[in-house]
Amino acid sequence: MNQLLIIIIILLAFAIIILGGRKHRVKKADDEKESMKVEKDEWAKENIRSEKEIHDTQAHLHSTIDDKIGSDNQDGELLKNIVDEWVELKIKRFTERRSWVRNPDQENETK
């Protein structure tokens, strides 16, 4: 009788351990799923522009800065530098977003 009770206790302990480990794995999988969903939503909300649209916006911003502030003003030059850096980042982001489709092996090599 004592042996049967010990076996039942051991089996219950194993069941608790197995179910506890499963619960942890399920929670981890749910967290990963949620983080992927958040990342996918961020990609969907991102304003995607082509390189031509970015350059058109850059030209428009430069002309607006020249009209409102003046091209000889130091603040105007600073704003133009900020716009130019923004353009570089947008173009880089645009090419990075498209590069994994064209060159998946290159993406794996850089990591």
Contacts in CASP RR format, 6 or more apart in sequence:
PFRMAT RR
TARGET T0000
AUTHOR 0000-0000-0000
METHOD contacts of the structure
MODEL  1
MNQLLIIIIILLAFAIIILGGRKHRVKKADDEKESMKVEKDEWAKENIRS
EKEIHDTQAHLHSTIDDKIGSDNQDGELLKNIVDEWVELKIKRFTERRSW
VRNPDQENETK
48 94 0 8 1.000
48 97 0 8 1.000
49 57 0 8 1.000
49 90 0 8 1.000
49 94 0 8 1.000
50 94 0 8 1.000
51 91 0 8 1.000
51 94 0 8 1.000
54 87 0 8 1.000
54 90 0 8 1.000
54 91 0 8 1.000
54 94 0 8 1.000
55 87 0 8 1.000
57 87 0 8 1.000
58 83 0 8 1.000
58 84 0 8 1.000
58 87 0 8 1.000
61 83 0 8 1.000
62 80 0 8 1.000
62 83 0 8 1.000
65 71 0 8 1.000
65 76 0 8 1.000
65 79 0 8 1.000
65 80 0 8 1.000
65 83 0 8 1.000
69 75 0 8 1.000
69 76 0 8 1.000
69 79 0 8 1.000
70 76 0 8 1.000
71 77 0 8 1.000
99 106 0 8 1.000
99 107 0 8 1.000
100 107 0 8 1.000
END
